[in-house]
Amino acid sequence: MSLAATALAAACAIGVVAAVAAVAVPVRARSTVAGLGTAFAGAAGVVAGIAATTGGVFSVRLSGVLPLFGVSLTLDALGGVFVAVTSGVAVAAGIYGISYTRSHGLDARPVQAVFPLFVVAMLLVPAAGSVSSFLVCWELMALFSLLLVVAEHRRRPEVASAGRWYAVMTHLGFVAVLIGLVVFAGHATDDSFTALRAAARDLSPGVAGVVFVVTLAGFASKAGIVPLHAWLPRAHPEAPSHVSALMSAAMVNLGVYGMVRVGFDLLGGASAGGPTWWWLLVLTLGALSAVYGILQAAMSTDLKRLLGHSTTENMGLVLIALGAAGLFTSSGNRVLAGVALAAALLHVINHAAFKTLLFLAAGSVLHATGSRDLDALGGLRSGMPQTTAAFGLGALAASALPPGTAFVSEWLLLQALIHGLPSGSGDPGTALAVAMPVAVAAVALTAGLAVATFVKAFGVGFLAKPRSESAATARESPATMRAAMGLAAVACVVLAVLPGVVLPGVASASGVVLGAGEPAVAAAVTLRLTGVTGALSPLIITVALLAAFVLAAGVLRAVTARRAARREARLWDCGAGPMSARMEYTATSFAEPLQRVFDNVVQPETDVDVTHHEESRYLVAAVEYRRKVPDRIERRLYQPVLNLVAAWGRVGRRLATGSVHRYLGYGFYTVCGLLLLLAVTR
């Protein structure tokens, strides 16, 4: 048995044992057993993923586990990347959950047992080697995540509402994936991925298009892609914070895995390129998701909801890269296709690192203050210095600024898009001529808005004066929570400074998708593109920035040391007295200029209530301003459907009168109608 197979089996076994033990042990030990078991399972999964990307591919079939087809597991380099990413997030989330669940009253047996099982299900999704195995693992992942999302439904009604949205959306997505893969498997000799690859050569364009579009809808729903994103900003904020990290940094990636596996691998998109419209659709969805997601994040004042919208943005960037890779493959440009696909996989890895750190830091804030409202926070730097540093590092990593983590993968994506822009020589085709400039503009706009969003979140939430008593008295989180944030922070720093450590695995995964060939990106200290011009050294950039900072600080200190002794004095305040928290920017006021710029897109709702003194209508007692930025897509797309379902339910209540005679009549007329229909049609 190969190392990858042994490590994956160990990860699954540890997860199952941890779930059983969490049920059996006393309440005081449950969170420790479940957390450590999840962390050890994640560590074994990291070994399995790395082994798979370095050539340790394995395949096994267990005939007696499931009826008809059994269970087929195959872990190649592409699946190994996603197994390693998921496992790395699980290590941090497991350690974090030890103290978090205990302090938040989440140590009930079902919650503690389901958590490691959720990780096991996610590890098995990229390892599935047949349609039946994939669908079973996918559904288990959805069910376990749903149980964790609604863990606190008895305490807060918002959790129950989020759970209903998530349950409906995730199972509609599952139905879409089920239909697409069943149609695909119906044209193959069996449901194994090997048989599907062989059958893809003989599929008609219509059938292949149906399979691609239907499965894309299902996988896009799991990835939180617009317009199927409505569940994500609801479920992620309401789930426990370590579960939010797993969902946002690991589970959504499996939607991307499904798109790559079906679109590029099983349907032959890597070899034949696939129709151009496939990848134009993917790129368009990605651009819309990236821009719309970061706009919603920029307007949000709920810290975890902001991070949820940021996930939609980052998954949109990944889809832009996948769409570009497909377009380049269709046009025969394998070099740029390799660069774009490497950018997509690298951004999946980078996003997992910094989003884990950000959600864990947000959970630490929630643990200390009991609030996620940025307008009610502020001043956390003094009471929570380590959490502040962790969130600041995560904000830099997510902002696509050097030396941030996302900077490297977004630079790689821009290199692929820019080199794909129309040039003076040759005909790039209408699709590339239109899509590439639009994609470049979308990525650039997204990067700028991401900076503004995380400056708002970090500056208003952590560096300003405290705007509530809970923020003023906040204290640092327990040791295991800080240790988990430290692990995620180390991963962010390594990926930002030395991204070359993961590029061999990315190259192996790209080889599975696009075929064997020279890696699109080579790196030791400097990233160099293969076949096109482009080089970047994140380590040198980081050293240069640090040197410039130290030099500037040294010069400033030397200049001030020569002056006469300084004395401290209060800043000029126009005679109004020391500044208070009421004089500072809130998250709402910080985002207001952006709201004005994109007013036609976000369409905010504002309301001003003016209360007058009873003695005189000319004297104002209070002014209350409320602003809400609803999800415009949800309002236009989902609300009419919900209204129709509600109307249908009201009609149904009129039919259900409680009369047995009426119910028998319904059955009689239904049978008669069916008989008449059969008589006419046969």
C-alpha distance (Angstrom), angle and dihedral (degrees) to the residues before:
residue distance angle dihedral
M1 . . .
S2 3.80 . .
L3 3.79 124.5 .
A4 3.81 91.0 -110.0
A5 3.81 92.2 53.7
T6 3.79 93.2 45.3
A7 3.80 93.7 48.1
L8 3.82 93.6 46.4
A9 3.81 91.1 48.9
A10 3.81 89.2 49.0
A11 3.82 91.3 49.8
C12 3.79 92.1 51.7
A13 3.80 92.9 44.7
I14 3.81 92.9 49.0
G15 3.79 90.9 48.9
V16 3.81 93.4 50.5
V17 3.81 92.5 45.4
A18 3.81 90.2 49.1
A19 3.82 90.1 51.9
V20 3.81 92.3 50.6
A21 3.79 92.1 44.7
A22 3.82 91.5 49.8
V23 3.80 88.1 59.8
A24 3.80 94.5 47.3
V25 3.81 104.5 42.0
P26 3.83 124.5 80.7
V27 3.78 119.4 -87.5
R28 3.81 94.4 -102.5
A29 3.80 92.2 59.3
R30 3.80 99.6 40.3
S31 3.79 98.6 89.4
T32 3.80 91.6 45.8
V33 3.80 93.7 49.2
A34 3.80 94.4 45.0
G35 3.81 93.6 43.1
L36 3.79 96.9 46.8
G37 3.81 91.5 41.8
T38 3.80 90.2 52.9
A39 3.81 91.3 47.3
F40 3.82 92.9 50.1
A41 3.80 90.8 46.4
G42 3.79 88.1 51.4
A43 3.81 91.6 49.8
A44 3.81 90.6 52.7
G45 3.81 89.3 47.1
V46 3.80 90.8 53.7
V47 3.81 88.9 55.1
A48 3.81 90.4 48.9
G49 3.78 93.0 49.4
I50 3.79 94.5 47.6
A51 3.80 91.2 46.6
A52 3.81 90.7 51.8
T53 3.81 92.5 51.2
T54 3.81 91.0 50.9
G55 3.79 94.5 55.4
G56 3.79 103.0 -79.8
V57 3.81 94.9 128.1
F58 3.79 116.6 163.8
S59 3.78 138.4 179.2
V60 3.80 129.2 -165.2
R61 3.80 134.8 171.7
L62 3.81 123.1 -154.6
S63 3.80 106.4 -166.6
G64 3.79 100.0 -175.6
V65 3.80 100.3 51.0
L66 3.82 99.2 76.7
P67 3.81 126.7 23.8
L68 3.81 121.1 -107.4
F69 3.80 99.8 3.6
G70 3.80 105.9 23.5
V71 3.80 121.0 -151.9
S72 3.78 122.1 -53.1
L73 3.81 120.3 -168.0
T74 3.79 123.8 -173.4
L75 3.79 122.2 167.4
D76 3.80 115.9 -168.4
A77 3.80 130.9 165.4
L78 3.82 93.7 -81.6
G79 3.79 92.5 52.3
G80 3.81 89.4 41.9
V81 3.82 91.9 62.3
F82 3.80 91.8 54.6
V83 3.81 92.9 42.8
A84 3.81 90.4 52.4
V85 3.81 92.9 47.2
T86 3.80 93.3 47.8
S87 3.79 91.6 46.7
G88 3.79 93.5 49.8
V89 3.80 90.8 53.8
A90 3.82 89.4 47.1
V91 3.81 92.0 56.4
A92 3.81 92.5 56.4
A93 3.81 94.2 39.8
G94 3.82 92.4 49.3
I95 3.80 93.8 52.4
Y96 3.80 91.4 43.8
G97 3.79 92.6 50.5
I98 3.82 94.1 60.0
S99 3.80 93.9 77.4
Y100 3.80 98.8 20.7
T101 3.81 96.5 59.5
R102 3.78 92.6 43.1
S103 3.80 93.6 52.9
H104 3.81 94.3 43.5
G105 3.79 96.9 49.4
L106 3.81 93.9 -110.4
D107 3.79 96.2 130.1
A108 3.81 95.8 108.7
R109 3.80 114.7 131.7
P110 3.84 97.5 -113.0
V111 3.81 94.2 51.2
Q112 3.79 94.5 46.3
A113 3.81 93.5 45.2
V114 3.80 95.7 47.1
F115 3.81 95.2 51.2
P116 3.85 98.0 71.3
L117 3.82 90.1 38.6
F118 3.81 88.9 56.4
V119 3.80 89.0 55.8
V120 3.83 91.8 48.0
A121 3.82 91.1 51.4
M122 3.81 91.2 50.8
L123 3.80 91.0 50.0
L124 3.79 91.5 52.5
V125 3.82 95.9 51.1
P126 3.85 95.4 73.2
A127 3.80 89.3 40.7
A128 3.83 95.7 55.4
G129 3.80 112.5 115.3
S130 3.81 100.9 -172.5
V131 3.78 139.5 43.3
S132 3.81 94.7 -110.0
S133 3.81 93.5 48.1
F134 3.80 91.8 46.3
L135 3.80 93.7 50.0
V136 3.81 93.4 47.8
C137 3.82 92.7 49.7
W138 3.81 91.0 44.1
E139 3.79 92.5 52.6
L140 3.81 92.5 45.9
M141 3.79 89.0 52.5
A142 3.81 90.4 50.9
L143 3.81 94.1 47.7
F144 3.81 95.4 46.8
S145 3.80 92.0 47.3
L146 3.82 90.5 49.4
L147 3.80 91.3 53.5
L148 3.79 90.0 51.7
V149 3.81 93.5 46.9
V150 3.81 91.7 56.4
A151 3.81 94.3 43.7
E152 3.82 91.4 116.1
H153 3.81 98.8 36.6
R154 3.82 93.0 122.1
R155 3.80 92.0 59.9
R156 3.79 103.4 43.1
P157 3.81 127.9 30.3
E158 3.82 90.1 -150.2
V159 3.80 89.1 68.4
A160 3.80 92.4 56.7
S161 3.80 91.1 49.5
A162 3.80 91.7 48.7
G163 3.79 89.8 48.5
R164 3.80 92.0 54.1
W165 3.80 91.9 50.0
Y166 3.77 91.4 47.6
A167 3.80 94.1 46.1
V168 3.80 93.1 51.9
M169 3.80 96.6 43.1
T170 3.79 96.6 43.9
H171 3.80 93.2 48.9
L172 3.79 93.0 45.7
G173 3.79 85.8 53.2
F174 3.79 90.1 49.2
V175 3.80 90.6 51.6
A176 3.81 89.8 52.2
V177 3.80 92.1 50.4
L178 3.80 90.1 45.2
I179 3.82 93.4 52.5
G180 3.79 93.4 46.1
L181 3.80 96.0 48.3
V182 3.82 93.9 42.3
V183 3.81 90.3 52.9
F184 3.80 88.4 48.6
A185 3.80 93.6 47.1
G186 3.82 90.3 48.3
H187 3.82 88.1 68.9
A188 3.82 93.9 49.1
T189 3.80 133.1 75.2
D190 3.82 91.8 -114.9
D191 3.80 138.6 -12.1
S192 3.81 98.3 -92.6
F193 3.78 117.8 119.3
T194 3.81 89.0 -122.2
A195 3.81 90.6 58.6
L196 3.81 90.7 46.4
R197 3.80 91.6 53.9
A198 3.80 89.9 51.9
A199 3.82 92.6 47.0
A200 3.82 93.2 49.1
R201 3.81 90.4 74.2
D202 3.81 91.3 63.8
L203 3.81 98.8 40.7
S204 3.78 115.8 118.3
P205 3.82 115.4 -120.5
G206 3.80 90.1 -111.4
V207 3.81 95.0 54.2
A208 3.81 92.4 43.0
G209 3.82 89.9 50.2
V210 3.81 92.2 50.2
V211 3.81 91.8 49.5
F212 3.79 91.8 48.1
V213 3.81 96.7 47.4
V214 3.80 96.3 43.3
T215 3.80 94.7 47.0
L216 3.80 90.1 43.3
A217 3.81 89.0 57.1
G218 3.80 91.5 51.4
F219 3.78 95.4 46.0
A220 3.82 92.6 42.5
S221 3.79 89.1 55.0
K222 3.80 90.6 55.6
A223 3.81 90.9 46.8
G224 3.82 92.1 51.6
I225 3.79 95.1 -117.0
V226 3.83 119.5 168.1
P227 3.03 125.7 -71.4
L228 3.83 91.9 19.8
H229 3.81 93.4 51.7
A230 3.81 100.1 95.2
W231 3.82 94.3 108.3
L232 3.79 96.2 51.5
P233 3.84 103.0 68.7
R234 3.81 87.7 45.4
A235 3.80 102.4 44.8
H236 3.80 99.9 39.8
P237 3.82 96.4 55.1
E238 3.80 93.8 45.6
A239 3.81 97.4 46.3
P240 3.82 119.0 87.6
S241 3.80 107.8 -83.5
H242 3.82 97.6 -111.4
V243 3.81 88.2 49.3
S244 3.81 89.2 49.2
A245 3.80 88.2 54.7
L246 3.80 91.4 51.6
M247 3.79 92.9 47.3
S248 3.79 97.2 43.9
A249 3.80 99.0 37.8
A250 3.81 100.5 34.0
M251 3.81 116.1 13.2
V252 3.81 97.1 51.4
N253 3.81 88.4 53.6
L254 3.78 89.3 65.6
G255 3.79 88.9 64.8
V256 3.81 86.5 59.2
Y257 3.80 89.3 46.7
G258 3.80 90.3 54.6
M259 3.81 91.8 51.5
V260 3.80 92.5 50.0
R261 3.80 93.9 43.9
V262 3.80 95.8 48.9
G263 3.80 101.6 31.3
F264 3.78 100.4 40.9
D265 3.80 104.6 21.6
L266 3.81 112.8 28.3
L267 3.81 99.1 31.0
G268 3.80 91.9 43.4
G269 3.79 96.1 -115.2
A270 3.80 89.7 142.7
S271 3.79 94.9 56.2
A272 3.80 102.8 32.6
G273 3.79 96.7 25.5
G274 3.78 93.5 -130.1
P275 3.80 123.2 -120.7
T276 3.78 114.5 -43.3
W277 3.79 92.3 -123.3
W278 3.81 90.5 63.8
W279 3.76 92.4 63.5
L280 3.78 95.4 37.0
L281 3.82 86.5 58.1
V282 3.81 91.3 49.4
L283 3.80 92.9 47.0
T284 3.82 92.3 47.2
L285 3.79 92.3 50.5
G286 3.78 89.6 47.9
A287 3.81 94.0 50.8
L288 3.81 92.5 47.8
S289 3.80 92.0 47.4
A290 3.80 93.9 47.6
V291 3.81 95.4 50.4
Y292 3.81 97.5 36.9
G293 3.81 93.4 44.1
I294 3.79 95.3 52.4
L295 3.82 91.2 44.4
Q296 3.79 90.2 55.7
A297 3.81 89.9 45.9
A298 3.80 91.0 51.0
M299 3.82 90.5 54.4
S300 3.81 96.3 43.9
T301 3.81 122.7 103.0
D302 3.82 95.2 -175.2
L303 3.81 105.9 93.0
K304 3.81 97.3 -147.4
R305 3.79 93.0 40.4
L306 3.80 87.9 53.1
L307 3.80 89.3 54.2
G308 3.80 90.2 47.9
H309 3.80 91.7 55.2
S310 3.81 88.1 46.5
T311 3.80 87.9 58.9
T312 3.80 89.8 57.1
E313 3.81 88.0 51.2
N314 3.79 94.3 50.9
M315 3.78 94.2 45.2
G316 3.79 86.1 51.4
L317 3.80 89.5 56.5
V318 3.80 89.4 51.2
L319 3.81 90.4 52.2
I320 3.80 90.7 49.9
A321 3.80 87.6 56.2
L322 3.82 92.3 46.6
G323 3.80 91.9 48.1
A324 3.80 90.7 49.1
A325 3.82 90.7 48.8
G326 3.80 90.3 52.2
L327 3.81 92.7 47.6
F328 3.79 92.1 49.3
T329 3.80 90.4 48.4
S330 3.81 91.2 50.4
S331 3.80 90.3 51.2
G332 3.81 92.0 48.2
N333 3.80 97.1 -110.4
R334 3.81 100.4 132.6
V335 3.81 93.4 167.2
L336 3.80 95.4 61.7
A337 3.81 90.3 38.2
G338 3.80 88.4 59.1
V339 3.81 92.1 48.6
A340 3.82 92.5 49.2
L341 3.81 93.2 47.1
A342 3.81 90.8 47.8
A343 3.81 88.2 51.7
A344 3.81 90.6 51.7
L345 3.81 94.6 50.2
L346 3.81 93.2 42.2
H347 3.80 90.8 51.3
V348 3.80 89.9 50.6
I349 3.81 88.6 56.0
N350 3.81 94.7 43.3
H351 3.80 93.3 46.3
A352 3.79 90.6 51.6
A353 3.81 90.4 54.8
F354 3.80 100.4 47.6
K355 3.81 96.3 36.0
T356 3.82 89.8 53.0
L357 3.80 89.2 52.6
L358 3.81 93.6 46.4
F359 3.81 95.7 48.6
L360 3.80 92.5 46.2
A361 3.81 90.2 49.7
A362 3.82 90.1 47.9
G363 3.79 88.5 51.1
S364 3.79 89.4 51.8
V365 3.81 89.2 53.9
L366 3.80 90.6 48.8
H367 3.81 90.1 48.2
A368 3.81 92.3 52.5
T369 3.81 100.8 38.9
G370 3.80 106.5 20.4
S371 3.82 89.3 -131.6
R372 3.82 138.3 99.3
D373 3.81 94.6 -175.4
L374 3.80 110.6 114.6
D375 3.80 89.7 -160.0
A376 3.81 88.7 62.3
L377 3.81 97.4 43.2
G378 3.80 131.7 67.9
G379 3.78 133.5 121.4
L380 3.81 94.5 57.5
R381 3.80 92.7 132.7
S382 3.80 94.3 82.0
G383 3.79 97.9 45.9
M384 3.83 98.8 33.5
P385 3.82 107.7 31.3
Q386 3.80 96.3 156.6
T387 3.79 94.0 48.1
T388 3.80 89.0 46.7
A389 3.80 91.0 52.6
A390 3.80 90.9 47.0
F391 3.79 94.0 50.6
G392 3.79 91.3 44.1
L393 3.79 90.6 53.4
G394 3.80 90.6 47.2
A395 3.80 91.2 48.7
L396 3.81 90.8 51.9
A397 3.80 90.2 47.1
A398 3.81 91.8 52.0
S399 3.81 95.9 44.6
A400 3.83 97.9 74.3
L401 3.81 90.7 -125.7
P402 3.81 123.3 131.5
P403 2.95 125.0 -70.2
G404 3.80 89.2 22.5
T405 3.78 125.6 117.4
A406 3.81 96.7 -119.4
F407 3.81 90.8 48.7
V408 3.80 92.7 76.2
S409 3.80 98.0 50.3
E410 3.81 93.6 41.4
W411 3.81 89.8 49.3
L412 3.80 88.1 52.6
L413 3.81 90.6 49.3
L414 3.80 92.0 49.8
Q415 3.80 90.4 49.4
A416 3.80 90.2 55.9
L417 3.81 92.7 46.4
I418 3.80 95.5 44.5
H419 3.79 93.3 48.5
G420 3.79 86.9 50.6
L421 3.81 93.2 56.0
P422 3.82 115.3 113.6
S423 3.80 112.5 -88.5
G424 3.73 133.0 -169.0
S425 3.80 94.6 -93.8
G426 3.77 125.0 64.4
D427 3.77 133.1 2.4
P428 3.82 111.2 -83.4
G429 3.78 93.0 -170.6
T430 3.77 128.6 -109.5
A431 3.80 94.3 -88.9
L432 3.81 94.7 55.7
A433 3.81 92.6 39.5
V434 3.81 90.8 57.9
A435 3.81 102.1 31.2
M436 3.80 101.3 48.9
P437 3.84 98.4 57.1
V438 3.79 90.8 45.0
A439 3.79 90.9 49.6
V440 3.81 92.4 49.1
A441 3.81 90.2 50.9
A442 3.82 91.8 48.6
V443 3.82 92.8 50.4
A444 3.82 92.1 46.8
L445 3.82 93.1 48.5
T446 3.79 90.9 46.5
A447 3.80 92.4 51.3
G448 3.81 92.2 51.8
L449 3.78 93.9 47.9
A450 3.83 90.9 46.6
V451 3.81 89.9 58.4
A452 3.80 91.5 51.6
T453 3.81 91.5 46.0
F454 3.78 96.5 53.3
V455 3.80 93.8 39.9
K456 3.80 85.2 57.7
A457 3.79 94.1 46.7
F458 3.80 95.3 46.5
G459 3.79 99.6 36.2
V460 3.79 98.2 44.0
G461 3.78 97.1 35.6
F462 3.80 101.2 42.5
L463 3.81 112.9 13.7
A464 3.80 103.9 41.5
K465 3.78 126.8 81.9
P466 3.81 114.8 -76.0
R467 3.79 111.8 -92.9
S468 3.81 97.6 -167.2
E469 3.77 138.4 36.9
S470 3.81 92.2 -114.0
A471 3.81 91.0 55.1
A472 3.80 92.3 47.8
T473 3.81 92.8 52.1
A474 3.83 97.4 39.7
R475 3.79 116.5 135.5
E476 3.79 132.9 -166.1
S477 3.81 121.1 -80.0
P478 3.83 125.6 -108.4
A479 3.79 121.2 -75.5
T480 3.81 98.5 -100.7
M481 3.79 91.7 53.3
R482 3.80 91.0 50.4
A483 3.81 90.9 46.1
A484 3.80 91.1 54.1
M485 3.80 90.7 49.7
G486 3.79 88.0 49.5
L487 3.81 91.9 55.0
A488 3.79 91.7 50.2
A489 3.81 90.3 46.8
V490 3.81 91.4 53.1
A491 3.81 89.8 51.1
C492 3.83 90.3 51.2
V493 3.81 92.4 50.5
V494 3.82 93.7 47.2
L495 3.80 93.2 48.1
A496 3.81 91.1 47.0
V497 3.81 96.8 48.2
L498 3.81 102.8 28.7
P499 3.82 108.1 24.6
G500 3.79 88.2 156.7
V501 3.80 89.8 81.6
V502 3.82 90.7 74.6
L503 3.80 99.1 33.9
P504 3.84 94.8 88.4
G505 3.80 88.9 59.1
V506 3.80 90.7 45.8
A507 3.81 89.7 50.3
S508 3.81 91.2 50.8
A509 3.81 91.4 50.5
S510 3.80 90.9 47.5
G511 3.80 88.4 51.8
V512 3.80 90.1 57.2
V513 3.79 90.9 51.1
L514 3.81 103.1 37.6
G515 3.78 100.5 24.0
A516 3.77 131.8 -104.9
G517 3.76 116.5 -45.1
E518 3.76 144.5 112.7
P519 3.83 112.4 -42.1
A520 3.80 112.4 -100.0
V521 3.81 92.1 -135.0
A522 3.78 127.0 33.9
A523 3.78 123.0 -169.6
A524 3.74 144.7 171.7
V525 3.78 102.9 149.0
T526 3.81 95.3 -28.0
L527 3.80 124.5 50.9
R528 3.79 110.4 -133.2
L529 3.79 124.3 -174.0
T530 3.78 115.9 -132.0
G531 3.79 116.3 -130.8
V532 3.82 95.9 4.5
T533 3.79 134.8 60.6
G534 3.77 116.0 -92.5
A535 3.80 139.1 109.4
L536 3.80 135.9 173.5
S537 3.78 133.2 177.4
P538 3.80 111.0 -163.6
L539 3.80 91.2 -178.5
I540 3.80 93.2 55.7
I541 3.83 90.8 45.6
T542 3.80 90.3 51.2
V543 3.80 93.4 48.1
A544 3.81 90.7 47.4
L545 3.82 92.3 50.7
L546 3.80 92.0 47.8
A547 3.80 91.0 48.0
A548 3.80 91.2 49.7
F549 3.80 90.5 49.5
V550 3.81 93.1 49.0
L551 3.80 91.2 46.1
A552 3.80 92.7 49.9
A553 3.80 91.7 47.3
G554 3.81 91.1 47.9
V555 3.80 93.5 49.7
L556 3.80 91.3 47.7
R557 3.80 91.7 49.9
A558 3.81 91.7 47.6
V559 3.80 92.2 50.3
T560 3.80 94.6 47.5
A561 3.81 92.5 45.4
R562 3.81 90.9 63.9
R563 3.78 93.6 55.5
A564 3.75 125.8 85.2
A565 3.75 119.1 -84.0
R566 3.77 111.6 -71.0
R567 3.73 126.2 -133.1
E568 3.74 124.9 -154.6
A569 3.79 119.6 -117.8
R570 3.75 134.1 173.9
L571 3.79 114.7 -96.9
W572 3.79 117.8 -106.7
D573 3.80 107.3 -89.6
C574 3.82 101.9 174.3
G575 3.78 89.8 -106.5
A576 3.80 92.7 -65.9
G577 3.79 95.4 115.8
P578 3.82 129.8 -117.8
M579 3.79 117.0 -22.2
S580 3.76 117.1 -96.5
A581 3.78 132.5 -159.5
R582 3.81 89.4 -98.9
M583 3.81 89.0 66.5
E584 3.81 94.2 56.8
Y585 3.74 132.1 89.4
T586 3.77 114.2 -92.5
A587 3.78 123.2 -154.9
T588 3.81 88.8 -100.6
S589 3.80 94.9 52.2
F590 3.81 92.4 42.7
A591 3.81 90.8 56.8
E592 3.81 94.7 42.9
P593 3.86 96.1 91.7
L594 3.80 90.2 51.0
Q595 3.78 89.2 47.8
R596 3.80 89.9 55.5
V597 3.81 92.1 50.5
F598 3.80 93.1 50.4
D599 3.80 96.0 32.2
N600 3.80 93.7 128.3
V601 3.80 91.3 52.2
V602 3.80 103.1 45.5
Q603 3.84 96.4 28.9
P604 3.83 97.8 -157.5
E605 3.79 122.7 -152.1
T606 3.81 115.9 -134.4
D607 3.76 131.0 -174.4
V608 3.82 129.7 -176.4
D609 3.81 120.9 -164.9
V610 3.81 116.4 -166.7
T611 3.81 117.4 -165.8
H612 3.82 116.9 -161.7
H613 3.76 130.1 -158.9
E614 3.79 113.1 -99.0
E615 3.80 91.1 -128.5
S616 3.80 94.1 57.4
R617 3.76 134.0 14.4
Y618 3.80 87.9 -152.8
L619 3.82 93.9 64.9
V620 3.82 116.1 76.3
A621 3.79 116.9 -144.5
A622 3.85 98.3 -176.2
V623 3.78 141.4 -8.2
E624 3.79 119.3 -152.5
Y625 3.80 119.9 -166.6
R626 3.79 121.9 -167.2
R627 3.77 127.4 -176.8
K628 3.77 127.7 -175.6
V629 3.79 127.7 -178.0
P630 3.80 105.0 -161.0
D631 3.77 122.4 -166.1
R632 3.79 101.9 -94.1
I633 3.82 93.6 -160.9
E634 3.78 91.0 50.5
R635 3.79 90.7 49.9
R636 3.80 94.1 49.6
L637 3.82 99.8 36.5
Y638 3.79 108.9 28.1
Q639 3.80 104.2 29.0
P640 3.83 95.4 64.3
V641 3.81 89.4 50.2
L642 3.80 91.4 49.3
N643 3.80 90.6 48.0
L644 3.81 90.0 51.4
V645 3.79 92.2 49.8
A646 3.81 90.4 48.7
A647 3.81 91.1 50.8
W648 3.79 89.8 48.3
G649 3.80 89.1 52.0
R650 3.80 91.6 51.9
V651 3.80 90.1 52.1
G652 3.79 89.6 48.8
R653 3.79 91.2 54.5
R654 3.80 89.6 56.8
L655 3.78 90.3 53.9
A656 3.81 93.2 50.1
T657 3.81 100.1 71.3
G658 3.82 96.8 149.7
S659 3.82 93.1 -111.7
V660 3.82 112.4 137.3
H661 3.80 90.1 -159.7
R662 3.79 91.4 56.9
Y663 3.81 91.4 49.1
L664 3.82 90.4 51.1
G665 3.78 87.9 49.9
Y666 3.79 90.9 53.2
G667 3.78 89.6 53.6
F668 3.81 93.3 46.0
Y669 3.81 94.7 51.1
T670 3.81 91.2 44.5
V671 3.81 92.3 54.0
C672 3.80 91.4 46.1
G673 3.79 90.7 50.3
L674 3.78 91.9 50.9
L675 3.81 91.7 49.1
L676 3.81 90.9 50.8
L677 3.79 90.4 48.7
L678 3.80 91.8 51.2
A679 3.80 91.3 47.1
V680 3.80 92.0 53.1
T681 3.81 98.5 42.3
R682 3.85 99.1 43.1
